[in-house]
């Protein structure tokens, strides 16, 4: 077990050691020893005979430690999904296939080569952090920037751009949520223009759907700050796959970008769209996103301790396919459009509608910083959509008037069948620590379910509690 003595947030220091000690008390299987990195903000006492000081260990082994050979099929790590369903799954990754996939992806998908620098502003505890903060850059001879902090408040919304400038990063990688919160704090993109971003060749975003409005804003502000066309590139992948399923592979070929699409499947993935019966659907028609087997190297080997759950969750729905759990479509040019998890498709009076499509329409309004649309139970129509909106900083608007404008906007872009009538203005949306909005939990609360499961990976439980009144109303 390796831990620091504390974590540093914007307004507080979190003591990790008491949490770790309590976890070890509760655990049935315990490590033989722990290694503690003492941080000056809050050093902690060590348990004699169990806890080792990281600095002392490093001083005692100046020559380092030799590498340990492992089999290609040996487990490298177990990483739990972010748990928007409330039941995280332990994704098992093997060593050889993962190394192969990451070594190939770095030059071909990201155009990164030995001597280049990659700044992935993610949490090391999530798959993007595992793949593109730790393993891929080290395998590929690329400098990696390890960053601790938020995109805002550390000290302001310029943090990411400062780090890019200071370390001459060639590729930046974050979640769309990060760009939305930066936009909320700095809608004109003034902070971007304070720093030299001339080293940047690609601005990659992944972890959730990159809505067209965030894509357009980021593209526009980067161009204004640099005077260049820096591609803002959507990635679509999952904890389960470990590396991108679809993206614009700028190291191989730069395709024309299309807002709302992560571009095309990368080599190794054959992405198809099927209906509920497993039959292919025409281009442009929504369906279930599946990947034809076999999966490429680097993808999950199984679910930790539960091979049956691996098969039932991912491989049993349609013979010969991996079920991604996402809905979307392929256009006539073969571009992938992922509109959200399949449980984010709602049924309104017999019409299957994507909440992602409604969210894209709402997010295009200049007063909106973030939004989420969920389907709630309705006696007549089965489900009806409800929208929750976070206002952009400085937005001077009447809540009732804005709600009316957003209803009209959805009616215009999605159609009257969407039947959106209620829009709630909220201070924040509940999310996992990886930035995914807890739509399923919100929906269960709105439907007055008695078995609501709040995932352990929730970023701030108080956000959900503050919303509970609006959800239940």
Beta strands, then each sheet from edge to edge (+ up, - down):
strand 1: 2-4
strand 2: 6-8
strand 3: 13-15
strand 4: 34-37
strand 5: 51-53
strand 6: 75-80
strand 7: 90-94
strand 8: 117-120
strand 9: 143-145
strand 10: 171-174
strand 11: 202-205
strand 12: 231-234
strand 13: 246-247
strand 14: 264-265
strand 15: 271-274
strand 16: 287-292
strand 17: 302-303
strand 18: 321-330
strand 19: 336-341
strand 20: 345-348
strand 21: 351-354
strand 22: 368-378
strand 23: 382-391
strand 24: 422-425
sheet 1: 1+ 4+ 5+
sheet 2: 2+ 3-
sheet 3: 6+ 7- 17+
sheet 4: 9+ 8+ 10+ 11+ 12+
sheet 5: 13+ 14-
sheet 6: 15+ 16- 18+ 19-
sheet 7: 20+ 21-
sheet 8: 22+ 23- 24-
end
